[in-house]
């Protein structure tokens, strides 16, 4: 029962990514129904020793498949197409038309073709290609329409002879791959509270100050020594894992355009500085993840400079030179960011070798930037190689794709940043687009869809979007309320640097640097908000196992915008409106305990209080965690 003791207008929201808009989603839905493609997913998603593996491909509009073939190897060698000479390594399996479906977006039927690779022992590297013969006699293969690699048709209305020509094999087909193993995400990840540090903006060397330059894109003098000097602060905050944005040589303040993956950007420090930071963090039982970009490099990278100057350069095949406006494929059409061909052996040796180097130095794993732009095969090899160096290292991918594509990376990495949950949290706590009942359904379906295949680190904001505090117009009550919910959900929570002390923005994200202002220090920090975050982290870590238990809705009141859920004996109550309310708390799960007073473990606001044995008072935008 809720007793009322108003609602603020919805705040305009900003979410990045082409699939964040209705138009982008409609375009993807249309394009996904064309051509012949394979999305890199296997059944099961993460094959174990002794399991049969089903491989499927989709034949949609624009192509009529007569026969399809799955060609694979299990000894690590590249498979050959059925149209090529036998090599003694490749096995060929005829694919069968397993299902015919109806696609309303195309107003025509589609087909699912599949075959199954026999069960394999642990340690097997399975590599395969898929090819098909069309009714017009053309041999095509799926790589041209690999949704996971972002290669889908932007203009599905332009299907003519050139469409078939694009699908025809004009070179070696893409090789898909995965490993048969028993790997699981390290146990420590589930207990992690992660703190994202934008290195250039977090802390200068001791005794120095941030730059006073007005341009938000200018270097702000943050360093690795500065991070190390703040380890006591971070330890007292309670976080036990740091995520450092890129520290490799780069011409930019953000570092997502590396010119070298094997050394440290001199502005930020040296390899010795990183080693000392890792050692000091580990002494405090804090792990450290490095941001790693495999999708693209800076156009100042020596490999690209050599490739662009000389078509005969050994690094020319590292990139995709073509007839596009820039003359080569680049990230989001930015000429300064040429895309890497991560299926090229030289690129793999370079990138995976660099990752192994930093693991050997002492880092604990990687956050993988724009991971869906890189092939599944690369990440399969990356994970296997890095685990050989550091068995408990983790890989967490940034994948701003559809849930099916995101889920297809299970077994290729340990976890993915939870963009789906981000949208739910923002839509409930920021924009008010979701009612409590819609939010509850969204949470239930979201976690049921992903299951335990991937760890799902959660976040309220990051360096590529408006800070949540800015989006709620500086109302810290709403930030604290959203944080209570975030920390009571299963995935490891991430805090973007400065959130815990009230760091916001000067204006909305027209330039991304607005969400990357220098860290607040001294009297500029909000000590009350900091105390709340310290308590929130303490409760999360003390009760970490509780949030992995099944979540059950206890109270859903759409009229009053109140939502409460429980995990085991712990209850989370959220008043997501501008009026106070009183909430009657239930007894313990399974019955009983109605007369016993509950324990208030965490309050988002000092006005939150228990009134009587089982009546919880929540002020406007107030939340609490209780033990029943």
C-alpha positions in Angstrom: 0.0 0.0 0.0 1.2 3.5 -0.8 0.0 6.6 1.0 0.7 9.9 -0.7 2.5 12.6 1.3 3.8 16.0 -7.8 6.0 14.6 -10.9 8.7 16.6 -12.6 8.6 17.0 -16.4 10.5 14.5 -18.4 14.1 15.5 -19.2 15.4 15.3 -22.8 17.8 12.4 -23.1 20.8 11.6 -25.2 21.8 8.1 -26.0 24.5 7.4 -28.6 24.6 4.7 -31.3 22.7 4.2 -34.6 20.3 1.7 -33.0 19.2 4.3 -30.4 16.8 6.0 -32.8 13.6 4.7 -34.3 14.9 5.4 -37.8 18.1 3.4 -37.2 16.2 0.4 -35.8 13.8 0.4 -38.7 16.7 0.6 -41.2 18.4 -2.3 -39.5 15.2 -4.4 -39.5 14.8 -3.8 -43.2 18.4 -4.5 -44.0 18.5 -7.7 -41.9 16.0 -9.3 -44.2 18.2 -9.1 -47.3 20.9 -11.3 -48.7 22.6 -14.4 -47.3 24.3 -14.0 -44.0 25.6 -15.6 -40.9 25.6 -13.7 -37.6 28.6 -15.7 -36.1 26.3 -17.2 -33.4 26.5 -20.9 -32.7 24.1 -23.3 -30.9 25.1 -23.6 -28.1 26.6 -20.1 -27.9 29.6 -21.2 -26.0 30.4 -24.8 -27.1 31.8 -27.1 -24.5 33.7 -30.3 -25.0 31.4 -33.1 -26.2 28.7 -30.8 -27.5 27.4 -30.9 -31.1 27.5 -27.4 -32.6 24.8 -26.1 -35.0 25.7 -23.4 -37.5 22.9 -21.6 -39.3 22.7 -19.0 -42.1 19.8 -16.8 -43.2 18.6 -16.4 -46.8 16.4 -13.4 -47.3 15.2 -11.1 -50.0 17.4 -10.6 -53.1 18.9 -14.1 -53.2 17.5 -17.6 -54.0 19.6 -20.3 -52.4 19.6 -23.7 -54.1 22.3 -25.4 -52.0 24.5 -24.3 -49.1 27.7 -25.8 -47.7 29.4 -25.6 -44.3 33.2 -26.2 -44.7 35.3 -26.5 -41.5 38.6 -27.6 -40.0 39.5 -28.6 -36.5 43.2 -28.4 -36.6 43.6 -24.6 -36.8 44.2 -24.5 -40.6 42.1 -22.2 -42.8 39.2 -24.1 -44.4 38.8 -24.3 -48.1 35.6 -23.8 -50.0 33.8 -26.8 -51.6 34.6 -25.2 -55.0 38.3 -25.4 -54.3 40.7 -28.3 -54.5 40.7 -30.7 -51.5 43.4 -29.8 -49.0 43.2 -32.9 -46.6 42.1 -30.7 -43.7 38.6 -29.4 -44.6 35.4 -31.3 -44.1 32.3 -30.3 -46.0 28.8 -30.6 -44.8 25.7 -30.0 -46.8 23.4 -27.5 -45.1 19.7 -28.2 -45.1 16.8 -25.7 -45.3 15.6 -26.1 -41.8 12.9 -23.5 -41.6 11.0 -21.1 -43.8 9.8 -18.0 -42.0 7.7 -14.9 -42.9 9.3 -11.5 -42.8 6.6 -8.8 -42.6 9.2 -6.0 -42.9 10.1 -7.3 -46.4 6.6 -8.8 -47.1 8.2 -12.1 -48.2 9.5 -15.4 -46.9 13.0 -16.0 -45.6 14.9 -19.3 -45.1 17.1 -20.7 -42.4 19.8 -23.1 -43.6 21.8 -25.1 -41.1 24.2 -28.0 -40.4 26.0 -29.3 -37.3 29.7 -29.8 -36.6 30.3 -33.0 -34.6 31.3 -32.7 -30.9 35.0 -31.8 -30.4 37.4 -32.2 -27.5 38.7 -29.3 -25.3 41.3 -27.1 -26.9 40.0 -27.5 -30.5 40.1 -24.5 -32.7 37.1 -24.8 -35.1 37.3 -22.6 -38.2 34.6 -22.6 -40.9 33.1 -20.8 -43.9 29.7 -20.9 -45.4 29.0 -20.8 -49.1 25.8 -21.1 -51.2 24.8 -21.6 -54.8 22.0 -19.4 -56.1 19.3 -20.2 -58.7 21.2 -18.0 -61.1 24.3 -20.0 -60.8 26.3 -17.6 -58.7 28.5 -18.8 -55.8 28.1 -16.5 -52.8 29.2 -16.5 -49.2 27.9 -14.9 -46.1 30.7 -12.6 -45.0 29.3 -9.7 -47.1 26.3 -9.7 -44.8 27.8 -10.3 -41.4 25.6 -8.2 -39.1 28.0 -8.7 -36.1 30.7 -6.9 -38.1 28.4 -4.1 -39.1 28.2 -5.1 -42.7 24.5 -4.8 -43.5 22.7 -3.1 -46.3 22.0 0.6 -45.7 19.7 1.0 -48.7 17.7 -2.3 -49.1 15.8 -0.7 -52.0 18.8 -0.7 -54.3 18.9 -4.3 -55.2 19.9 -5.0 -58.8 22.6 -6.8 -60.6 25.2 -5.0 -58.5 23.7 -6.6 -55.4 24.5 -10.1 -56.6 27.9 -9.0 -57.8 28.7 -7.7 -54.3 27.7 -11.1 -52.8 29.8 -13.0 -55.3 33.1 -14.2 -54.1 35.7 -11.7 -55.1 38.4 -13.1 -52.9 38.8 -15.5 -49.9 35.6 -15.8 -47.9 35.5 -14.7 -44.3 36.6 -17.4 -41.9 34.6 -17.7 -38.7 36.1 -19.5 -35.7 35.7 -20.4 -32.1 37.4 -22.5 -29.4 36.1 -25.5 -27.5 36.9 -25.0 -23.9 35.6 -24.9 -20.3 36.5 -21.2 -19.7 34.3 -19.2 -17.4 34.4 -15.6 -16.3 36.7 -15.3 -13.2 34.8 -15.3 -9.9 36.2 -12.0 -8.9 34.3 -10.2 -11.7 30.9 -10.9 -10.0 32.2 -9.2 -6.8 33.7 -6.2 -8.6 32.7 -2.5 -8.1 34.4 -0.8 -11.1 35.5 2.8 -11.2 36.1 4.3 -14.7 39.0 6.7 -14.8 39.5 9.1 -17.8 43.2 9.3 -17.2 43.8 12.8 -18.7 41.0 14.2 -16.6 41.3 12.4 -13.3 44.5 13.6 -11.5 47.7 15.4 -12.4 51.1 14.6 -10.9 51.2 15.3 -7.2 51.8 19.0 -6.7 50.6 20.0 -10.1 47.2 21.3 -11.2 44.9 20.7 -14.2 45.3 22.9 -17.3 43.3 26.1 -17.3 42.7 26.0 -21.0 39.1 26.7 -22.0 39.0 24.2 -24.9 37.4 21.1 -23.4 39.3 19.0 -25.9 42.7 20.3 -24.7 45.0 18.1 -22.7 44.3 18.5 -18.9 47.5 17.0 -17.5 46.1 13.9 -15.8 48.7 11.2 -15.4 49.3 7.7 -14.2 51.3 9.1 -11.2 48.2 11.2 -10.5 46.0 8.1 -10.4 48.5 6.3 -8.1 48.4 9.3 -5.7 44.6 8.9 -5.5 44.6 5.1 -4.7 44.0 5.8 -1.0 40.9 7.9 -1.9 39.7 5.1 -4.2 40.3 2.4 -1.6 38.4 4.4 1.0 35.6 4.9 -1.5 35.4 1.1 -1.6 35.9 0.3 -5.3 38.0 -2.8 -6.0 38.5 -2.5 -9.8 39.7 0.4 -11.9 39.1 0.8 -15.6 41.6 3.2 -17.2 40.8 4.8 -20.5 43.5 4.2 -23.1 47.0 4.9 -22.0 48.9 4.1 -25.2 50.5 6.8 -27.4 47.9 8.9 -29.2 47.5 12.4 -30.6 44.2 13.0 -28.8 43.2 13.6 -25.2 41.0 10.5 -25.1 43.5 8.0 -26.5 41.1 5.9 -28.6 43.3 6.5 -31.7 46.5 4.7 -30.8 49.8 5.1 -32.7 51.3 2.2 -30.8 49.9 -0.5 -28.6 53.2 -1.5 -27.0 54.2 1.6 -25.1 52.7 4.4 -22.9 51.7 7.9 -23.9 54.5 10.1 -22.6 52.0 12.8 -21.5 50.5 10.2 -19.1 53.7 8.7 -17.9 55.9 5.7 -18.6 55.7 1.9 -18.5 57.4 2.0 -15.2 54.7 4.4 -13.9 52.1 1.9 -15.0 53.9 -1.0 -13.4 54.1 0.9 -10.1 50.4 1.9 -10.3 49.5 -1.8 -10.8 51.6 -2.9 -7.9 50.2 -0.2 -5.6 46.6 -1.0 -6.6 47.1 -4.7 -6.1 48.6 -4.0 -2.6 45.2 -2.4 -1.8 43.3 -5.4 -3.4 42.3 -3.2 -6.4 42.4 -4.7 -9.8 43.1 -2.7 -13.0 41.6 -3.0 -16.4 43.1 -1.3 -19.5 41.0 0.1 -22.3 42.0 -1.7 -25.5 41.0 -0.7 -29.1 41.4 -3.4 -31.7 38.9 -2.0 -34.2 40.9 1.0 -35.5 44.1 3.0 -35.0 45.2 6.6 -35.6 46.1 7.5 -39.2 49.5 8.5 -37.7 50.1 4.8 -36.7 53.3 3.7 -38.5 51.6 0.7 -40.0 49.0 2.9 -41.6 51.5 5.5 -42.7 53.5 2.9 -44.5 50.5 1.2 -46.0 49.0 4.5 -47.4 52.3 5.5 -48.9 53.2 2.2 -50.5 50.7 -0.3 -52.0 53.4 -3.0 -51.7 53.9 -2.4 -48.0 53.6 -5.5 -45.8 51.1 -3.6 -43.7 48.8 -2.7 -46.6 46.6 -5.8 -46.0 46.2 -4.6 -42.4 43.6 -2.1 -43.6 40.7 -1.9 -46.0 41.7 0.3 -48.9 38.8 0.8 -51.3 36.9 3.4 -53.3 35.2 5.1 -50.3 35.5 8.9 -49.8 38.6 8.5 -47.6 40.1 5.8 -49.8 39.9 3.3 -47.0 37.4 2.1 -44.5 37.4 4.2 -41.3 35.5 4.2 -38.0 32.3 6.2 -38.3 33.7 7.7 -41.5 36.4 9.6 -39.6 39.5 9.7 -41.9 41.8 9.9 -38.8 40.6 6.5 -37.7 41.4 3.7 -40.2 39.8 0.4 -39.5 42.0 -2.7 -38.9 41.6 -6.0 -40.6 41.6 -8.1 -37.5 41.5 -11.4 -39.5 44.9 -10.7 -40.9 47.6 -12.8 -39.2 49.9 -9.8 -38.9 47.3 -7.7 -37.2 46.4 -10.5 -34.8 50.0 -11.1 -33.8 50.5 -7.3 -33.2 47.3 -6.7 -31.1 47.3 -10.0 -29.2 51.0 -9.7 -28.5 50.5 -6.2 -27.1 47.6 -7.4 -24.9 49.7 -10.3 -23.5 52.5 -7.8 -22.8 50.4 -5.7 -20.6 49.0 -8.8 -18.8 52.5 -9.9 -18.1 53.2 -6.4 -16.7 50.4 -6.9 -14.2 47.1 -5.6 -15.6 44.0 -7.7 -14.8 42.2 -7.6 -18.1 40.7 -5.3 -20.7 37.6 -3.2 -21.6 37.3 -3.8 -25.4 36.3 -0.7 -27.3 33.8 -1.0 -30.1 34.1 -4.8 -29.8 31.4 -5.6 -32.4 33.4 -3.9 -35.1 35.9 -6.7 -34.7 35.3 -10.3 -35.8 34.2 -13.0 -33.4 37.2 -15.1 -34.6 39.6 -12.4 -33.4 38.1 -12.3 -29.9 38.1 -16.0 -29.7 41.8 -16.1 -30.3 42.3 -13.0 -28.1 40.6 -14.6 -25.1 42.4 -17.9 -25.5 45.8 -16.3 -25.8 45.3 -13.8 -22.9 44.0 -16.6 -20.6 47.2 -18.5 -21.3 49.2 -15.6 -19.9 46.8 -14.7 -17.1 44.2 -17.4 -16.2 42.1 -14.9 -14.1 42.1 -12.0 -16.5 38.8 -10.6 -17.8 37.6 -9.2 -21.1 34.6 -6.9 -21.2 33.3 -5.7 -24.5 31.6 -2.5 -25.5 28.9 -3.6 -27.9 26.2 -1.2 -29.0 24.3 -3.7 -31.1 21.1 -5.7 -31.0 20.7 -8.2 -28.1 21.1 -11.2 -30.5 24.4 -9.8 -31.8 25.5 -8.9 -28.3 24.7 -12.4 -27.0 26.6 -14.0 -29.9 29.9 -12.9 -28.2 29.3 -15.3 -25.3 32.4 -17.5 -25.1 34.4 -14.9 -27.0 34.6 -12.6 -23.9 33.6 -12.7 -20.3 31.1 -9.8 -20.3 29.6 -6.9 -22.1 28.8 -3.4 -20.9 25.1 -3.4 -20.2 23.7 -0.9 -22.7 20.3 -2.5 -22.5 20.0 -1.9 -18.8 21.4 1.6 -19.3 18.4 2.4 -21.5 16.0 0.9 -19.0 17.5 2.9 -16.1 17.5 6.1 -18.1 14.0 5.6 -19.3 12.7 5.1 -15.8 14.7 7.5 -13.7 15.6 10.2 -16.1 13.0 10.6 -18.9 10.0 9.0 -17.2 9.2 7.1 -20.4 8.7 3.9 -18.5 6.1 3.3 -15.7 7.0 1.0 -12.8 5.2 -1.9 -14.4 7.0 -1.4 -17.7 10.3 -1.0 -15.9 9.7 -4.3 -14.0 8.8 -6.2 -17.1 11.8 -4.7 -18.9 14.2 -5.8 -16.1 12.7 -9.3 -16.0 12.9 -9.9 -19.7 16.4 -8.3 -20.0 18.0 -10.6 -17.5 16.1 -13.6 -18.6 17.3 -13.1 -22.2 21.0 -13.0 -21.3 20.9 -15.5 -18.5 24.4 -16.3 -17.2 26.1 -16.4 -20.6 27.8 -13.1 -20.1 28.6 -10.9 -17.2 26.7 -7.6 -17.5 28.5 -4.6 -15.9 26.0 -1.8 -15.4 26.5 1.9 -15.6 24.4 5.1 -15.5 26.6 7.2 -17.8 30.1 7.2 -19.4 32.5 9.3 -21.4 30.4 9.2 -24.6 27.1 10.5 -23.2 25.5 13.1 -20.9 26.2 12.5 -17.3 23.1 11.4 -15.5 23.4 14.3 -13.0 23.3 16.7 -16.0 20.3 14.9 -17.5 18.3 15.3 -14.2 19.2 19.0 -14.1 21.5 18.6 -11.1 18.9 16.9 -8.9 21.1 14.7 -6.7 18.1 12.9 -5.2 17.4 11.4 -8.6 21.0 10.4 -9.1 21.1 8.7 -5.7 17.8 6.9 -6.4 19.0 5.6 -9.8 22.3 4.5 -8.1 20.5 2.5 -5.4 18.7 0.6 -8.1 21.8 0.1 -10.2 23.7 -1.3 -7.2 20.9 -3.7 -6.3 20.9 -5.4 -9.7 23.1 -8.4 -10.7 25.8 -7.0 -12.9 29.0 -5.5 -11.5 28.3 -1.7 -11.1 30.5 0.9 -12.8 30.9 4.4 -11.4 32.1 7.1 -13.9 34.8 9.2 -12.3 33.5 12.2 -10.4 29.9 11.0 -10.1 30.4 10.3 -6.4 31.4 13.9 -5.7 28.9 15.7 -7.9 30.9 16.2 -11.1 28.6 17.3 -13.9 28.8 19.3 -17.2 28.6 22.9 -18.3 26.3 22.1 -21.2 24.8 19.1 -23.0 27.0 16.8 -25.1 27.3 18.5 -28.4 31.0 17.8 -28.0 31.7 14.6 -26.1 34.3 16.5 -24.0 31.5 18.1 -22.1 31.1 14.8 -20.2 34.8 14.6 -19.6 35.6 17.6 -17.4 38.5 17.5 -14.9 37.8 15.7 -11.6 36.6 17.8 -8.7 39.0 18.2 -5.8 39.0 19.6 -2.3 36.2 21.9 -1.3 34.6 21.5 -4.8 33.6 17.9 -3.9 30.2 17.2 -2.5 31.0 15.5 0.8 27.4 14.4 1.4 27.2 12.7 -2.0 30.6 11.1 -1.4 29.4 9.7 1.9 26.3 8.2 0.3 28.4 6.5 -2.4 30.8 5.0 0.2 27.9 3.5 2.0 26.3 2.3 -1.2 29.5 0.5 -2.2 29.8 -1.0 1.3 26.3 -2.4 1.1 26.8 -3.7 -2.4 30.0 -5.5 -1.4 28.6 -6.8 1.9 25.5 -8.2 0.2 26.9 -9.0 -3.2 25.6 -12.5 -3.4 22.1 -11.4 -2.6 21.7 -9.5 -5.8 22.3 -12.6 -7.9 19.3 -14.3 -6.4 15.9 -14.2 -8.3 14.4 -10.7 -8.2 10.6 -10.5 -7.3 8.4 -7.5 -7.6 6.9 -6.6 -4.2 5.1 -3.3 -5.1 4.3 -1.8 -8.5 2.2 1.4 -8.4 2.0 3.1 -11.7 -0.2 5.9 -10.5 2.2 6.9 -7.7 5.4 5.8 -9.6 6.5 3.6 -6.7 8.5 0.4 -7.4 9.9 -2.1 -4.9 11.5 -5.5 -5.4 13.2 -8.1 -3.2 16.1 -10.5 -3.6 15.9 -13.1 -0.9 15.5 -11.2 2.4 16.6 -7.9 1.1 14.1 -5.3 -0.3 14.7 -2.2 -2.5 12.1 0.5 -2.4 12.1 3.4 -5.0 9.9 6.4 -5.0 10.5 7.8 -8.5 8.4 11.0 -8.2 8.4 14.5 -6.6 6.1 13.6 -3.7 6.8 11.7 -0.5 5.1 8.4 0.2 4.7 5.7 2.8 5.2 2.1 1.8 4.0 -0.9 3.8 6.7 -3.5 3.8 5.9 -7.3 3.4 7.1 -10.1 5.6 10.0 -12.4 4.9 9.8 -14.5 1.8 7.8 -17.7 2.5 5.7 -16.0 5.0 6.1 -14.8 8.6 8.0 -11.9 10.1 5.1 -9.4 9.7 5.4 -8.2 13.2 9.2 -8.0 13.3 10.8 -4.6 12.7 12.9 -4.5 9.5 16.5 -3.2 9.3 17.1 0.0 7.2 20.5 -0.8 5.6 20.8 2.1 3.2 18.9 5.4 2.6 19.3 7.6 -0.4 18.1 10.6 1.6 18.4 11.5 5.3 14.6 11.9 5.4 14.1 8.2 4.7 12.9 6.5 7.9 11.0 3.5 9.3 7.8 4.6 10.9 6.7 1.7 13.1 7.6 -1.9 12.6 7.0 -2.2 8.8 6.1 1.2 7.4 8.8 3.0 5.3 8.7 6.7 4.7 10.2 7.7 1.4 10.6 11.4 0.6 10.4 12.7 -3.0 12.8 10.7 -5.1 13.9 8.7 -2.1 15.0 5.1 -2.0 16.1 2.5 0.5 17.5 -1.0 0.9 16.1 -2.9 3.8 16.5 -6.3 5.4 13.1 -7.9 6.0 
